[in-house]
Amino acid sequence: MNIKIIDSKISDVELREVAKDFYGEMVKGVVDVEREILAMGGEYHMDANVVLIENGSKGSDIWGFNWYFDKDGDERIEYISLINIRPGQGNRAMEVQDADLRDRMKNIILKRLQ
């Protein structure tokens, strides 16, 4: 399974290489909002989640998303993942509910993937 930790800008070509293992037109990812790093790839968000935790991230700081290569603008990011269901952190749905948290995620994601 090809999961890549991203702590600096990555090219579209490199990211598509990660995506080809499972979905092709999209890739699952997780973002550590404190460390401002991503892990991309895997069949499930939990696959990338585990990789970040093994590399020093705290589970409470990691949120899941999907990246769509062929969509435009804000539509490229979908803030939906099973790992986002966290009633203890005020998120009771698969989609990230907090607008401020989504903005933090978006800023980090776009810094690394655009």
KOLKOLZA-499656 format. One record per residue (C-alpha): residue in one letter; x, y, z. Coordinates in nm, 3 decimals. Layout:
<rs>
- A/X/Y/Z
...
</rs>
This chain:
<rs>
- M/0.000/0.000/0.000
- N/0.142/0.334/-0.107
- I/0.085/0.598/0.163
- K/0.292/0.911/0.145
- I/0.355/1.160/0.425
- I/0.361/1.508/0.279
- D/0.533/1.787/0.470
- S/0.617/2.004/0.169
- K/0.461/2.074/-0.169
- I/0.398/1.767/-0.386
- S/0.339/1.767/-0.760
- D/0.016/1.652/-0.919
- V/0.211/1.377/-1.098
- E/0.350/1.241/-0.768
- L/0.009/1.250/-0.604
- R/-0.158/1.074/-0.897
- E/0.102/0.798/-0.858
- V/-0.015/0.750/-0.498
- A/-0.381/0.757/-0.607
- K/-0.351/0.492/-0.877
- D/-0.344/0.204/-0.626
- F/-0.710/0.240/-0.530
- Y/-0.924/0.516/-0.676
- G/-0.740/0.694/-0.957
- E/-0.956/1.005/-0.995
- M/-0.946/1.074/-0.622
- V/-0.720/1.000/-0.329
- K/-0.799/0.968/0.039
- G/-0.600/1.180/0.277
- V/-0.567/1.288/0.636
- V/-0.433/1.613/0.772
- D/-0.267/1.678/1.108
- V/-0.387/2.032/1.177
- E/-0.124/2.092/1.446
- R/0.184/1.963/1.264
- E/0.050/2.084/0.926
- I/0.132/1.761/0.744
- L/-0.070/1.522/0.531
- A/-0.071/1.151/0.468
- M/-0.217/1.054/0.132
- G/-0.315/0.717/-0.008
- G/-0.456/0.389/0.111
- E/-0.790/0.225/0.066
- Y/-0.934/0.378/0.384
- H/-0.864/0.702/0.568
- M/-0.764/0.490/0.867
- D/-0.467/0.355/0.670
- A/-0.316/0.704/0.640
- N/-0.430/0.790/0.993
- V/-0.222/0.504/1.134
- V/0.084/0.617/0.938
- L/0.065/0.968/1.086
- I/0.016/0.835/1.439
- E/0.317/0.608/1.395
- N/0.510/0.920/1.294
- G/0.423/1.124/1.602
- S/0.082/1.275/1.536
- K/-0.199/1.271/1.793
- G/-0.526/1.115/1.682
- S/-0.725/1.416/1.802
- D/-0.535/1.639/1.555
- I/-0.594/1.421/1.247
- W/-0.895/1.472/1.020
- G/-0.992/1.290/0.701
- F/-1.072/1.424/0.356
- N/-1.087/1.324/-0.010
- W/-0.901/1.503/-0.291
- Y/-1.056/1.498/-0.639
- F/-0.808/1.565/-0.918
- D/-1.054/1.667/-1.188
- K/-1.273/1.907/-0.990
- D/-1.216/2.280/-0.964
- G/-1.155/2.511/-0.672
- D/-1.304/2.421/-0.337
- E/-1.486/2.123/-0.492
- R/-1.156/1.932/-0.499
- I/-1.172/1.882/-0.122
- E/-1.444/1.675/0.042
- Y/-1.431/1.683/0.424
- I/-1.594/1.343/0.472
- S/-1.445/1.040/0.647
- L/-1.545/0.783/0.905
- I/-1.251/0.896/1.120
- N/-1.418/1.237/1.153
- I/-1.700/1.097/1.368
- R/-1.589/1.225/1.709
- P/-1.868/1.318/1.946
- G/-1.609/1.389/2.217
- Q/-1.462/1.661/1.994
- G/-1.802/1.795/1.893
- N/-1.816/1.630/1.550
- R/-2.102/1.381/1.531
- A/-2.096/1.324/1.153
- M/-1.861/1.194/0.886
- E/-1.831/1.547/0.750
- V/-1.625/1.801/0.945
- Q/-1.890/2.032/1.091
- D/-1.677/2.316/1.230
- A/-1.619/2.584/0.964
- D/-1.300/2.709/1.133
- L/-1.155/2.357/1.139
- R/-1.246/2.308/0.770
- D/-1.066/2.636/0.691
- R/-0.755/2.520/0.879
- M/-0.766/2.190/0.694
- K/-0.815/2.362/0.358
- N/-0.521/2.600/0.411
- I/-0.285/2.313/0.495
- I/-0.413/2.090/0.215
- L/-0.382/2.360/-0.050
- K/-0.034/2.457/0.073
- R/0.081/2.099/0.011
- L/-0.121/1.990/-0.293
- Q/-0.156/2.295/-0.522
</rs>
